[in-house]
């Protein structure tokens, strides 16, 4: 297969400029705000998006520095395969975040529950549709088994302590 190329359709803006201070998942930072600036040539595609409470942002991890097939997630101190974690150093540095859509003004989306660095190039937006995106019997893999305080998104007390 040959080279695959995508063009950004917009830019994600947030108050996060450092990877270390960015929430690991937006669900843990309900008040984290940001905006999504859609480039004018794509603005027409925002028609009816305001009818959704949450959207899925697909973006390019523009500050990723290479990749490793084995890595340690931010929630744990145990290594896992890169495809079983959401770390940014991936073979294809593509990110995915679910954010709350608060308002649409022209080509700008006001969002909350943000876990994305300022200036991140946006590749696509998909509406979160509970009927399609929820699997009642889904399993959470190592996340369910680790000692994570899921209410805060921080490592909890490890089992061996």
N, C-alpha and C positions, 0 to 999 in steps of 0.2 A: 504494500500500500504506500502511496506517495505522501507527500507533505500535506498536512491539513492546516488551513488558516482560517482565522476568525477575525472580525473587526469589532472593536468596542462599539456599543450602542449608547454608551453614556459613562458617567463617572459617579462613583459612590463617595459621598462626603460624610465624615464623622469627626468627632473630637479625638479620635485615637490616631496618634502619630507614631507610636512605639509598639512593636509586637508584644513586649512584656506587659504592657498596661491595657491591652485589648482583651475584652471578655472572651473566654474560651467558647462560649455558646451564648447567643442572645437571650435564650430563655432564662438565663441566670441574671440578666441585667435588663429588667423590664423598662427602666427609665432611660437607658442609653439611646440617645436620639441621633438622627442623621438625616441626610437627604440623598435622593438619587436624581441626578441631573441627566435627563435623556436628551441626546443630541436632537436638534430640531427636525432633522430628516426622518426620525423614528417616532416623533411625538404622536402622530396619528394612531399609532399602535396602542396607545394608552386608553383608547375608548373603552369604557365600561369597567376599567380596572378598579375604580373606587368602590364597586359593589362587593369586593373581596376584603375581608378583614386582615388577611395575611397573604404575603407573596413570597415566592422563592426567587432569590437572586443567585444567578450563576455568574461567576466572575473569575478574573485572572489574578492569581497570587503574584503580583508584580514585584514583590520583594523576596520571593523565594530564591534560595541560593543552592541550586542543585537538588538532588534527591537521594534518599536512602530507602531501600526496600524493607528495612527493619528500623523502627524508630520507637521512641518513648512518647506516649501521649501526655498532654499537659495534666490530665486528671490522675495519672498514676506514675509509678516509678518502675514499671515493668515494660519490657520491650514487646512490641506486637508488629505484625506485618503492616506495611503502609496502607494496604487496602482494607484493613480492619480498624483504622483510626482516621481522624480528620485533619491530620497535620498538613501544613502547607508545603513541605518539601517532598513533592510527589513527582513521578515521571512526567505527568502533564499537570502543571500547577493550576488546576481548576478548583475553585471554591464554590460552595453552595451554602446559603444561609436562608433560614426562614425568618422573616421580619414582619412586624405589624405595620400595616399601611394605615397611616393616620389621616392623610390629606393629599389631594392632588391639586396643584395650581399650575396650569399650563403644562410645561414639560418637566416639572419638578415634583417628586414624590417626597412627602414628609414621612419618615419611618421611625419606629422605635424597636426596642429589643435588638439593637445593632451590635454586631461582633466583628466588624470589618474596618480595616485601616482606611484612613482618609486618603483619597486619591486613587482608590482601587478601580481599575477598568471593569466596567460591566459588560458581560457578554450576552445575557438574556434575562428575561423575567418570565416566570410562570406563576399563575394563580395557585394558591394552596386551596385545594378542593377536598374537604374532609371525606366525602364519599369515595374519592379516588386515592387519597394519600394516607388514609388510616388503615392499618391492618390490626384488628383486635388481638390476634394471636401471635403478633410479631415478637421475636426474641431480641434482646439487646446485647447478646454476646458477653464479652469480658466486662463491659460497663456494668451490667447487672451483678456481676460476681465480685467486682472490686469494692474497696472500702471508700467509696466516694460519698460525700455529703451532697446529694443531688439537689438539695434545696439551695445550696450556695455555690455549687459548681467548683468546689475545692476538694483536694484530697482529704479524705477523712482519716480516722485512726485506722492504721493498717492492722490486718488480722494478727500479725506476728508481734504487735507491740503490747 
